[in-house]
Structures are given as structure tokens and as C-alpha cells.
């Protein structure tokens, strides 16, 4: 992937342009947004996937709020599946849904694409600057650790997911608190993430 995601997440020049994470939401809902963020950060060396685990890496900080939320969720090694599930319900991703609904690109409740939303998605597919995985998910990536890691991190059903996320966060917090590792600014980085995921995405 030779395209820098930093370029694609910035707004294009025409009025009302969508950034790449808004396009990802239109293409595959909250799951596609979360997948795209993890892929983008892995490609830029800001996250490391190892099997089913993921952790933040590198010194540079991302610019996009969704990417910042993802980095904050895993200062130490965590389950990629739980991280992606939490990110899908994060305020940063839900804010994308609200923006798209306000622009009549998705419905306000179930986040299904409207006719205008489908037109904007087709226009984005025909344009340039947005990576293929935003439209097609991890399946379009070359075989490798990132493709396998993201593809295998399947989200759990929403009701059960919220319970498992809370349990996972509690276990992670206990593990970090009981370790000698530096947990200063990162130990409760996900403390603002115990949110309810309001509504499903309309296009998976």
C-alpha cells in the first residue's frame, strides 16, 4: 500500500467532502471504520499486531480522532477483537455516524445508507487518495500479519459484546495495576470507553 493514509483522512478540497473514515462508515459501518484505523496505524508503524494481540508502537501521534482513540485503547498488548469492538462504540466513531446522519447520508437510527449516501460512496470509489481497504476491508490487503490479524478479530454480538468488553477492560486494568510496567498516563486510557453502542451500522 503506497498511499499515505494521512493524506486521505484530510478533507478533500471540494465543499462537503468526506474524509476517509466517513467513507469507511458508508462502505461498512462502524466495523469498517475500526478495521481501517487499525490497518492504517499498522501500515504507518504506530501499531503492532502479533497473532490476536495488538499494541500501540512508535513515537509519533496520529492526527485523526478515531486513530487517537485506537492508540489510547492499547498502550500495552490487548486482544485485537476487544479493541476493535470498543472502538466501534467509541464517541469518536459515533460522532461520525451523527455527522453523516446530519448530512442525510445515513438514517439517524439504524445508520442505513440513504440514496444520497450511496451516491457519495460511489463517487468516493471512483476518486483517488483513499486506500482500497476502506472500501473492501482487510480482504483486499496482501497476505500477511495485518490482513490476518484484522480479519480474524471478529466482533462479538452487541449485547454480549458490551458485557465482554467490560470484563476485558476490568481484567486488563487489574493486570496493568498489578504489574511493574509504566502505567502512568496509559493505564486507564480506555476508561472513557465503557459506552453503549447506539444502533448498528447499516452496511456491513
C-alpha positions in Angstrom: 0.0 0.0 0.0 1.8 3.1 -1.2 -0.9 5.6 -0.3 -0.3 7.6 2.9 -3.5 7.5 5.0 -2.5 10.8 6.5 -3.3 12.3 3.1 -6.6 10.5 2.7 -8.0 11.4 6.1 -7.7 15.1 5.4 -10.7 16.7 3.8 -10.6 17.0 0.1 -10.9 20.4 -1.4 -14.4 20.5 -2.6 -17.1 21.7 -0.2 -18.8 19.0 1.9 -16.1 16.4 1.1 -15.9 13.3 3.2 -12.7 12.1 5.0 -11.6 8.5 4.7 -13.2 7.4 7.9 -16.5 8.9 6.9 -16.2 7.0 3.6 -15.4 3.9 5.6 -18.6 4.3 7.6 -20.6 4.5 4.4 -18.8 1.4 3.0 -19.1 -0.8 6.0 -20.4 0.9 9.1 -18.6 1.1 12.4 -16.7 -2.1 11.8 -15.1 -0.8 8.6 -14.1 2.4 10.4 -12.4 0.4 13.2 -10.7 -2.0 10.8 -9.5 0.9 8.6 -8.0 2.7 11.6 -6.1 -0.4 12.8 -4.8 -1.1 9.3 -3.8 2.5 8.7 -1.8 2.6 12.0 -0.2 -0.7 11.4 1.0 0.4 8.0 2.4 3.6 9.5 4.2 1.7 12.2 2.1 3.2 15.0 0.6 -0.2 16.0 1.9 -3.7 16.1 -0.2 -6.8 15.5 1.1 -10.1 16.8 -1.4 -13.0 16.3 -4.6 -12.0 18.0 -2.9 -9.2 20.1 -2.3 -5.6 19.3 -0.4 -2.7 21.0 0.5 0.9 20.2 4.0 1.4 19.0 6.2 4.2 17.8 6.7 7.8 18.9 4.5 9.8 16.5 0.9 10.6 17.5 -1.9 10.2 14.9 -3.9 13.2 13.9 -7.4 11.8 13.4 -9.6 11.4 16.5 -10.5 7.8 15.6 -6.8 6.9 15.4 -6.1 8.7 18.6 -8.9 6.7 20.3 -7.5 3.5 19.0 -3.9 4.2 20.2 -5.3 5.2 23.7 -7.1 1.8 23.9 -3.9 -0.3 23.8 -0.8 1.2 25.3 0.0 -2.4 26.2 -0.8 -5.7 24.5 -4.6 -6.4 24.3 -6.9 -8.6 22.3 -7.4 -7.1 18.8 -11.0 -8.3 18.8 -11.9 -6.5 22.1 -10.1 -3.3 21.0 -12.0 -3.2 17.7 -15.3 -3.8 19.4 -14.7 -1.0 21.9 -13.6 1.4 19.2 -16.7 0.7 17.2 -18.8 2.1 20.1 -16.4 4.9 20.9 -17.6 8.5 20.9 -15.2 9.3 18.1 -16.9 6.7 15.8 -20.4 7.5 16.9 -19.6 11.2 16.1 -19.0 10.1 12.5 -22.4 8.5 12.5 -24.0 11.7 13.8 -22.3 13.8 11.2 -23.3 11.6 8.4 -26.9 11.5 9.6 -26.9 15.3 9.9 -25.9 15.4 6.2 -28.6 12.9 5.3 -26.1 10.3 4.1 -27.3 7.7 6.6 -30.5 7.3 8.5 -30.5 8.7 12.1 -31.4 5.5 13.9 -30.1 2.4 12.1 -27.4 4.2 10.1 -28.5 2.8 6.8 -27.3 4.4 3.7 -29.7 6.9 2.1 -29.8 7.4 -1.7 -27.5 10.4 -1.3 -25.2 8.3 0.9 -24.9 5.7 -1.8 -24.1 8.3 -4.4 -21.4 9.8 -2.3 -19.9 6.4 -1.7 -19.8 5.6 -5.4 -18.2 9.0 -6.0 -15.5 8.2 -3.4 -14.8 4.8 -5.0 -14.2 6.5 -8.4 -11.9 9.1 -6.9 -8.3 8.9 -5.7 -6.5 9.1 -2.4 -8.5 6.7 -0.3 -7.0 3.2 0.2 -8.8 0.1 -1.2 -9.2 -1.4 2.3 -11.6 1.5 3.2 -14.0 0.1 0.6 -13.2 -3.6 0.8 -11.9 -4.2 4.3 -8.9 -6.4 5.2 -9.7 -8.9 2.5 -8.1 -6.6 -0.1 -4.8 -6.5 1.7 -1.8 -8.6 0.7 -1.5 -11.8 2.7 0.4 -11.1 5.9 0.1 -10.3 9.6 -2.1 -7.2 9.3 -4.6 -8.9 7.0 -4.9 -12.0 9.2 -4.9 -10.0 12.5 -7.7 -7.7 11.5 -9.7 -10.3 9.6 -9.6 -12.7 12.5 -10.7 -10.0 15.0 -14.4 -10.7 14.7 -16.6 -8.6 16.8 -19.0 -10.4 19.2 -22.8 -9.7 19.2 -23.6 -6.3 20.6 -25.4 -7.3 23.8 -22.8 -10.0 24.8 -20.1 -7.7 23.4 -20.8 -4.9 26.0 -20.5 -7.4 28.8 -17.4 -9.0 27.5 -15.8 -5.6 26.8 -16.4 -4.5 30.4 -15.0 -7.8 31.7 -11.9 -7.5 29.4 -11.3 -3.9 30.5 -11.5 -4.9 34.1 -9.0 -7.7 33.6 -6.7 -5.5 31.6 -6.9 -2.8 34.3 -6.1 -5.4 37.1 -3.2 -6.8 35.1 -1.7 -3.4 34.4 -2.3 -2.2 38.0 -0.6 -5.3 39.3 2.4 -5.1 37.0 5.6 -3.1 37.4 5.2 -1.5 33.9 4.7 2.2 33.5 1.0 2.7 33.6 1.1 6.4 34.3 -0.8 8.2 31.5 -2.0 5.0 29.8 -3.3 2.6 32.4 -6.8 4.0 32.2 -6.7 5.2 28.6 -9.8 3.2 27.8 -11.7 4.4 30.9 -13.9 6.6 28.8 -14.8 3.7 26.5 -17.4 1.9 28.6 -20.1 3.2 26.4 -23.2 1.7 24.9 -23.0 1.3 21.1 -26.1 3.1 20.0 -27.6 1.4 16.9 -26.0 -0.7 14.3 -24.4 0.3 11.1 -26.5 -0.2 8.0 -23.9 -1.5 5.6 -21.5 -4.3 6.6 
